[in-house]
C-alpha cells in the first residue's frame, strides 16, 4: 500500500531484511532525505563516507549499496528510474535557512522532520546522520564549488532499495526551496 509524506514533513518506520522500499516522486522535482539505522542496534547508521568510499563514486544509483558506519551493507539500490541522488549535503536545518537563505522566523526543515519522527524510536537530534538525498541534483564546478540545481525527476520516478538488514528508516519530503526547484510536493513510498 502506498503511503504519502505530505510536503515539508517526514515519516519513520521499520522494515525487515529482504523487504523492498520504493520511494516515489509522484509530481516530479521533489527531493526526499533518507536516513537508515540498524533496527537491532541504533548506533549503526548509514554513512555517506563509507558508501562513497566502498562504492568508489559520489553518484550512488542502481546496483550500488548504501553502507553503515560499521562497514556493513544496509540497502542495495535495485532500480532507480531517475539516477540522480546526492550524498554530499546534510539535511536542511533551521540554521540552513538562517545562514544560507537569510530567512527570518520559522521554516520547516528535513533535520527537524527526521528527528521528530525518529525520536519515538530513541534517536536524538545529534544521532541523525548526513542523509541520502533521493532525487537531489547537486552539481560541482572544476574548482569544487557546489550548486543545487532543480531535480531532474519526473512525475512517477522511483527508486527501489532492498534491505540488507532489519532497518529503521527516516524519510522526508524535503523543505528546502533550492533543492526542489522552488516548490514543495509530497513523496510517496511503499514497503513490499
C-alpha positions as CSV (number, residue, x, y, z in Angstrom):
1,X,0.0,0.0,0.0
2,X,1.4,3.4,-1.0
3,X,1.9,5.9,1.9
4,X,2.1,9.7,1.5
5,X,4.5,12.0,3.2
6,X,2.9,15.5,2.9
7,X,5.0,18.3,1.6
8,X,7.7,19.6,4.1
9,X,7.1,16.7,6.5
10,X,8.5,13.3,7.3
11,X,7.9,9.8,8.5
12,X,9.7,6.9,10.2
13,X,9.1,3.2,10.0
14,X,10.8,-0.2,10.2
15,X,11.4,-2.7,7.5
16,X,12.8,-6.3,7.6
17,X,15.8,-7.7,5.9
18,X,14.8,-8.7,2.3
19,X,11.9,-6.2,2.1
20,X,11.8,-3.7,-0.7
21,X,11.3,0.0,0.0
22,X,10.2,2.0,-3.0
23,X,10.4,5.8,-2.8
24,X,8.3,7.6,-5.4
25,X,8.2,11.2,-6.7
26,X,4.5,11.5,-7.6
27,X,4.6,15.0,-9.1
28,X,8.2,15.4,-10.1
29,X,11.1,17.6,-8.9
30,X,10.8,16.7,-5.2
31,X,13.7,15.6,-3.1
32,X,13.4,13.0,-0.2
33,X,16.0,12.8,2.5
34,X,16.5,9.3,3.8
35,X,18.4,8.0,6.8
36,X,18.8,4.4,7.9
37,X,19.6,2.8,11.3
38,X,20.2,-0.9,12.2
39,X,16.9,-1.7,13.9
40,X,18.7,-4.0,16.4
41,X,21.5,-1.6,17.2
42,X,20.6,2.1,16.6
43,X,24.3,3.1,17.0
44,X,24.8,1.6,13.5
45,X,23.6,4.0,10.8
46,X,24.1,4.9,7.2
47,X,27.4,6.6,6.3
48,X,28.0,8.9,3.4
49,X,31.8,8.5,3.7
50,X,31.8,4.7,3.8
51,X,29.3,4.5,1.0
52,X,31.3,6.7,-1.4
53,X,34.5,5.0,-0.3
54,X,33.4,1.4,-0.9
55,X,31.3,2.2,-4.0
56,X,34.1,4.4,-5.4
57,X,31.6,7.1,-6.5
58,X,29.8,10.2,-5.4
59,X,26.9,9.3,-7.7
60,X,25.0,6.4,-5.9
61,X,22.3,4.7,-8.1
62,X,21.2,1.3,-9.4
63,X,23.4,-1.6,-8.3
64,X,25.2,0.4,-5.6
65,X,24.9,-0.4,-1.9
66,X,24.5,2.1,1.0
67,X,26.9,1.2,3.8
68,X,26.9,1.8,7.5
69,X,29.4,3.5,9.8
70,X,30.4,-0.1,10.7
71,X,31.2,-1.0,7.1
72,X,28.1,-3.2,6.7
73,X,25.7,-3.1,3.7
74,X,22.4,-1.6,4.7
75,X,20.4,-1.5,1.4
76,X,21.0,-2.3,-2.2
77,X,19.6,0.0,-4.9
78,X,17.9,-2.4,-7.3
79,X,16.2,0.2,-9.5
80,X,16.5,3.9,-10.0
81,X,14.5,5.5,-12.8
82,X,15.9,9.0,-12.3
83,X,19.5,8.1,-11.5
84,X,20.5,11.4,-9.8
85,X,20.8,11.4,-6.0
86,X,23.1,13.2,-3.5
87,X,25.2,12.1,-0.5
88,X,27.3,15.2,-0.1
89,X,24.9,17.7,1.7
90,X,23.5,17.4,5.2
91,X,19.7,17.6,5.8
92,X,18.4,21.2,5.8
93,X,18.1,22.5,9.3
94,X,16.8,25.7,10.9
95,X,20.3,27.0,10.7
96,X,20.4,26.3,6.9
97,X,17.6,28.8,6.4
98,X,19.2,31.5,8.6
99,X,22.7,31.1,7.3
100,X,22.2,30.3,3.6
101,X,18.7,31.8,2.9
102,X,18.8,34.7,5.4
103,X,15.3,33.6,6.4
104,X,13.7,35.2,9.4
105,X,11.4,33.2,11.6
106,X,10.3,29.6,11.5
107,X,10.9,27.4,8.4
108,X,10.3,23.6,8.3
109,X,13.4,21.5,7.8
110,X,14.4,18.0,7.0
111,X,16.6,17.7,10.1
112,X,13.6,18.7,12.3
113,X,11.2,16.4,10.4
114,X,13.7,13.4,10.6
115,X,14.3,14.0,14.4
116,X,10.6,14.5,15.2
117,X,9.6,11.2,13.6
118,X,12.7,9.2,14.7
119,X,12.6,10.4,18.3
120,X,10.0,7.9,19.5
121,X,12.5,5.2,18.4
122,X,15.2,6.7,20.6
123,X,17.1,8.7,18.0
124,X,18.4,12.1,19.3
125,X,18.9,15.1,17.1
126,X,22.7,14.5,17.2
127,X,22.2,10.9,16.1
128,X,20.7,12.0,12.7
129,X,23.5,11.5,10.1
130,X,24.0,13.1,6.7
131,X,21.1,11.8,4.7
132,X,21.0,10.1,1.3
133,X,19.2,12.8,-0.7
134,X,17.0,10.9,-3.2
135,X,16.4,12.8,-6.4
136,X,18.6,15.7,-5.3
137,X,20.6,17.3,-8.1
138,X,23.9,18.6,-6.7
139,X,26.5,19.8,-9.2
140,X,30.0,21.0,-8.7
141,X,32.5,23.0,-10.7
142,X,36.1,22.2,-11.6
143,X,37.1,24.2,-8.6
144,X,34.8,22.2,-6.4
145,X,32.1,24.8,-5.9
146,X,28.8,23.2,-5.2
147,X,25.4,24.2,-6.6
148,X,22.0,22.7,-6.0
149,X,20.0,22.6,-9.3
150,X,16.3,21.6,-9.7
151,X,15.8,17.8,-9.5
152,X,15.6,16.0,-12.9
153,X,13.0,13.6,-11.6
154,X,9.7,13.4,-13.5
155,X,6.3,12.5,-12.1
156,X,6.3,8.8,-11.2
157,X,10.1,8.4,-11.0
158,X,11.1,6.0,-8.2
159,X,14.0,4.3,-6.5
160,X,13.9,0.8,-5.0
161,X,16.0,-0.3,-2.1
162,X,16.4,-4.0,-0.9
163,X,17.1,-4.1,2.8
164,X,20.2,-6.0,3.7
165,X,19.4,-5.9,7.5
166,X,16.4,-5.0,9.7
167,X,16.1,-1.3,9.4
168,X,14.7,1.8,11.0
169,X,14.0,4.3,8.2
170,X,13.5,8.1,8.3
171,X,12.2,9.7,5.2
172,X,11.1,13.3,4.3
173,X,9.6,15.4,1.6
174,X,12.4,18.0,1.6
175,X,11.7,21.5,2.8
176,X,14.4,23.5,1.0
177,X,13.3,25.7,-1.8
178,X,16.5,25.4,-3.9
179,X,16.5,21.6,-3.6
180,X,13.1,21.3,-5.1
181,X,13.1,23.8,-7.9
182,X,11.2,26.4,-5.8
183,X,8.1,24.4,-4.8
184,X,7.1,21.7,-2.3
185,X,5.3,18.5,-3.1
186,X,4.6,15.2,-1.4
187,X,6.7,12.0,-1.5
188,X,5.1,8.5,-1.7
189,X,6.6,5.3,-0.5
190,X,5.7,1.6,-0.1
191,X,7.2,-1.4,1.5
192,X,6.8,-4.9,-0.1
